[in-house]
């Protein structure tokens, strides 16, 4: 069984409720726990698709516009739902990478030439380095309120697999 703790910023949870997708989002940590690692990518991808049409490894184009595709910044999202316009990133390695995911999704949210993203969802296993506590502190502190403002609604989940 997967237990979760969640944090909402900028109305993230409210947006997911309004889109009627919060329950699906809350099931995703269990899918990741059951299909962890790159070796289980196909199974995880199939399970996310079956859950509600979540696509995996969706590329976002962050530009610059005047460059050819191979010269652009084009990172991938771990999961994305086109209808609900929700981006999901799962991070188990470093807090710095969690910050990058937030900045990447914020940039995509602001850019018209890429995917439409209304809500960012970050998912962390509880026994790894990035944490819900640190992410909350950073989202509420000057790093993401003053220096690199995150305006997109965010919903962060930390889960334990018991």
C-alpha positions in Angstrom: 0.0 0.0 0.0 1.2 3.5 -0.9 0.7 6.3 1.6 1.0 9.9 0.6 1.4 13.3 2.0 0.6 16.3 -0.3 1.2 20.0 -0.5 -0.6 22.5 -2.8 0.7 25.9 -3.9 -1.0 28.5 -6.1 -4.2 26.5 -6.1 -2.8 23.3 -7.5 -5.1 20.9 -5.6 -8.1 23.1 -6.4 -7.3 23.0 -10.1 -6.9 19.3 -10.1 -10.3 19.0 -8.3 -11.9 21.3 -10.9 -10.5 19.2 -13.7 -11.8 16.1 -12.0 -8.4 14.5 -12.1 -7.2 14.7 -8.5 -8.1 11.0 -7.8 -6.1 9.9 -10.8 -3.1 11.9 -9.7 -3.3 10.4 -6.3 -3.1 6.9 -7.8 0.0 7.7 -9.8 2.5 7.2 -6.9 1.3 3.6 -6.6 1.9 3.0 -10.3 5.4 4.4 -9.9 6.1 2.3 -6.8 4.9 -0.9 -8.5 6.8 -0.1 -11.7 9.9 1.7 -10.5 13.1 2.3 -12.6 13.8 2.4 -16.2 13.6 -1.4 -16.7 9.8 -1.1 -15.9 9.2 1.9 -18.2 6.8 0.0 -20.5 4.7 -1.4 -17.7 4.5 2.0 -16.0 3.7 3.7 -19.3 0.9 1.2 -20.0 -0.5 1.6 -16.5 -0.6 5.4 -16.7 -2.3 5.2 -20.1 -4.9 2.7 -18.7 -5.4 5.0 -15.6 -6.8 7.8 -17.7 -4.8 8.5 -20.9 -1.6 9.8 -19.4 1.2 10.0 -21.9 4.8 9.4 -20.9 8.1 11.0 -22.0 6.4 14.0 -23.6 8.7 16.6 -25.0 8.4 20.3 -24.4 10.0 22.9 -26.6 11.5 25.8 -24.6 13.2 27.4 -27.6 14.9 29.5 -28.8 12.6 29.9 -31.8 15.3 30.9 -34.2 17.2 27.6 -33.7 16.7 24.2 -35.4 15.1 21.6 -33.2 18.4 19.8 -32.4 19.7 23.1 -31.0 16.7 23.9 -28.8 16.1 23.2 -25.2 13.6 20.3 -25.5 13.4 18.4 -22.2 10.8 15.7 -21.5 8.0 15.4 -18.9 7.6 12.1 -17.1 3.8 12.2 -17.7 1.3 14.6 -19.3 -2.4 14.6 -19.8 -3.4 16.6 -22.9 -7.1 17.0 -22.0 -6.5 18.1 -18.4 -3.2 20.0 -19.3 -1.4 18.5 -16.3 2.4 17.9 -16.3 3.9 15.3 -13.9 7.5 14.9 -12.8 8.7 12.0 -10.6 12.1 12.7 -8.9 14.0 10.4 -6.7 17.6 11.6 -7.0 18.3 15.3 -6.0 16.5 18.3 -4.8 18.3 20.3 -7.5 16.5 18.2 -10.1 13.2 18.9 -8.4 13.9 22.6 -8.8 14.7 22.1 -12.4 11.4 20.3 -13.0 9.5 23.3 -11.4 11.4 25.8 -13.6 11.0 23.7 -16.7 7.2 23.4 -16.2 6.9 27.1 -15.4 8.7 28.0 -18.6 6.5 25.7 -20.6 3.4 27.1 -18.9 4.5 30.6 -20.1 5.5 29.7 -23.6 2.8 29.6 -26.3 4.8 27.5 -28.7 4.8 24.3 -26.6 2.4 22.2 -24.6 -0.5 23.8 -22.7 0.2 23.2 -19.0 -2.2 24.4 -16.3 -0.9 22.4 -13.3 2.5 21.0 -12.3 2.6 17.8 -10.2 5.8 16.7 -8.5 6.0 13.2 -7.0 8.8 12.1 -4.6 9.4 8.8 -2.9 9.8 9.5 0.8 13.1 7.6 1.2 15.0 9.6 -1.4 16.8 13.0 -1.3 14.2 15.4 -2.7 11.5 16.0 -0.1 8.1 17.5 0.2 9.3 19.5 3.2 12.2 21.1 1.2 10.0 21.7 -1.8 7.4 23.4 0.3 10.1 25.6 1.9 11.6 26.5 -1.5 8.2 27.3 -3.1 7.3 29.6 -0.2 10.8 31.2 0.1 12.5 33.8 -1.9 14.1 31.4 -4.4 10.7 30.7 -6.1 8.8 33.8 -5.0 11.3 36.5 -5.8 14.3 35.2 -7.9 12.6 32.6 -10.1 8.9 33.0 -9.5 6.7 29.9 -9.9 3.2 31.1 -10.7 1.8 27.9 -12.1 -0.4 25.9 -9.7 1.7 23.1 -8.1 0.7 19.9 -6.3 3.5 18.0 -4.7 3.2 14.5 -3.4 5.6 12.5 -1.2 4.8 8.8 -1.0 5.9 5.7 1.0 5.5 2.2 -0.3 4.6 -0.1 2.6 
